[in-house]
């Protein structure tokens, strides 16, 4: 075909105009998905070598150096290195000193100085303090999700895995802990230099070191050398817990190697018990951080406390495979590492707790927490979207930690236990030392099981909320199951109950708005939709079924079913379908006779909450005294130490009548004791706090005396920090609140959230509602300066006990006044405000009307 010249020119111009120009990177604070994707395609084979010169005094800056080596495949554009500080002293690119621009927390390396192939950058800098957690006698890094760049320059994204070589210069008497193995230690002029070997490839958020005055304990089990570092001064407590701590780690490693068919990827087995650590634990390869109180349990711990510790250790060890060996490509899949760490932990601990109903344990560990968020306007899908790692911290929460394991349990039931294990083994071997997505894994599981999982994936992973069921039974005995709102696919195992017996069962796959099945039983007393005990959702009951369940729940002999009944009642209560006093009476009946620790703890929690939130006026004194007496009588007569401890913990928290306060006071002063219970320093501290918050007449004396009694220096500092929040003095409460408005006073986050919980404790400060708006106004700053769980902890501590109209109005007004508020942070507010709104609705419907 021939073209004339004019047409040929047009074609050329058209083709030129259609040529795709390279997309220019717009630098913004944090790490955008656009920047991350560009760098992932451009650089590889990264090796970091860092040296940190750590002084003894935390006020003195930490000077540092870095050598960063990497390969570059494209030099057509400048390259951004992440660093949030402005403390670069010098930088050399490929041995040439350069002047770099700092744009929105990125060091811009000029493209002219880069070369195809290997490049090397040398940087002298002052380390940033934000994520160094510097205390008077120790420090530790905590770099999740993208906080490494707040300490040192790096490519701070999970899919650029790198190897690290670390040198630490510290005071001579300090210990050091890090990812690699110690290669050499030299001492000169009261200073110690510790050099570590090069690590395996890991993501920046997993790089870690700690240094300070720690004691160390070693133990070898099954050929593995474990080392525990700690600061606990109660040596009897340490020795009492050592066997369990070391053995639980050893068993977890052995189990996971067997399940995954992959040896531990990281050959170090060190862990640190850190006072007031922000999380329960953090899974750095070869060097796990734990909150000290999570490892060192008090004497005669509850069965729940023992299981929580075992679960935590198994969870962190599971991360060596799920999260560390194979890491999510981007933090929108952060749930992927957490769900399998949680799910594996549940399997790992079963042999050590053969006396426990593990189906019930799974339900108790996950369902209440998942419901707490999934019933709110702030809920979200398990897999969330993320445009910038600055917002990655807001992805963490109960949905990924608690709802996701429920879904994986459903998935395992759907495809089979062996297929899940086989699929996970293939996934880990395919992507080891690299990164993967949930879509990669679900594809493998579909292939292994020969099932199409796309619809299940869409219902449960990529959609938000939970099923909401109602039922109708017509005069022809047809049962209609209705789904309200979003439609989910779920297998329901229906039990028809009459004369306290299951007289009929049916199983149905519910996946439509309305489905009908014929029943053989006429006029049943109760229809249970959750007969398999693992069904998920809100089962809305009518008044007939509510009354039947309230009067028969304590007669049910199956523990898991009895617990599920409590969950059903609790959801209906929170939808204002049950008066607080009615639920209270049933819970008190449970407390008198219940032998199962999970169910007893559930009933104790309900009684405590109802009195603190709804029945906390002087007019309810007789009701309070009745509850105190019932718990005390069971406490004194209980022979099981674990149950006895649970009963005592609730009694101590609840007791605010003159008689109740006097009992706790005499135990605190050691005038009296409870047979079968020994109380540690932590227990004494907890007693003093309860006495003060519940307004004992001698609260000032208690506050001062307890402070003098504390022997452990870390616990003493905490108590002194919290004293103004504890005081029954509004002016001192205000001083505490003003203090924590400054970021420098929020460094130890657990202390801050504890203090806020004290400020908002019922009847402690009648003006505590006035702190809500200032706290919300501070939340964005808290997110920027705090760790991932801190914003939610602040909200939970501030909102927890409120039920007033004023509290609801303040929260709603704040959200109305901030229409452009960050979406994910707004969801955190909605999640925590939900209970305030429900508390208010229940209070106005059942308590206020009664008073009026």
Buried (B, 14 or more C-beta within 10 A) or exposed (E): EEEEEEEEEEEEEEEEEEEEEEEEBEBBEBBBBBBBBBBBEBBBBBBBBBBBBBBBEBEEEBBBBBBBBBEBEBBEBBBBBBBBBEEBEEBBBBEEEBEBEBBEBBBBBEBEBBEEEEBBBBBBBBBBBBBBBBBBBBBBBBBBBBBBBBBBBBBBBBBBBBBBBBBBBBBEEBBBBBBBBBEEEEEEEEBBBBBBBBBBBBBBBBBBBBBBBBBEBEBEBEEBEBBBBBBBBBEEBBEBBBEBBBBBBBBBBBBBBEBBEBEBBBEBBBBBBBBBBBBBBBBBBBBBBBBBBBBBBBBBBBBBBBBBBBBBBBBBBBBBBBBBBBBBBBBBBBBBBBBBBBBBBBBBBBEBBEEBBBBBBBBBBBBBBBBBBBBBEBBBBBBBEBEBBBBBBBBBBBBBBBBBBBBBBBBBEBBBEEBBBBBBBBBBEEBBEEBBBBEBBBBBBBEBBEBEBEEBBEBBBEBBBBBBBBBEBEEEBEBEBBBEEEEBBBBBBBBBBBEEEBBBEBEBEBBEEEBEBEBEBEEBBBBBBBBBBBBBBBBBBEEEBBBBBBEBBBEBEEBBBBBBBBBBBBBBBBBBBBBBBBBBBBBBBBBEEBEBBBBBBBBBBBBBBBBBBBBBEEEBEEBBBBBBBBBBEBBEEBEBBBBBBBBBBBBBBBBBBEEBBBBBBEBBEEEEEBEBBEBBBBBBBBBBBBBBBBEBEEBEEBBEEBBEEBEBEBBBBBBEBBBBBBBBEBEBBBEBBEBBBEBEBBBBBBBBBBBBBBBBBBBBBEEBBBBBBEBBEBBBEBBBBBBBBBBBBBBBBBBBBBBBEEBBEBBEEBBEEBEEBBEBBBBBBBBBBBBBBBBBBBBBBBBBEEEE
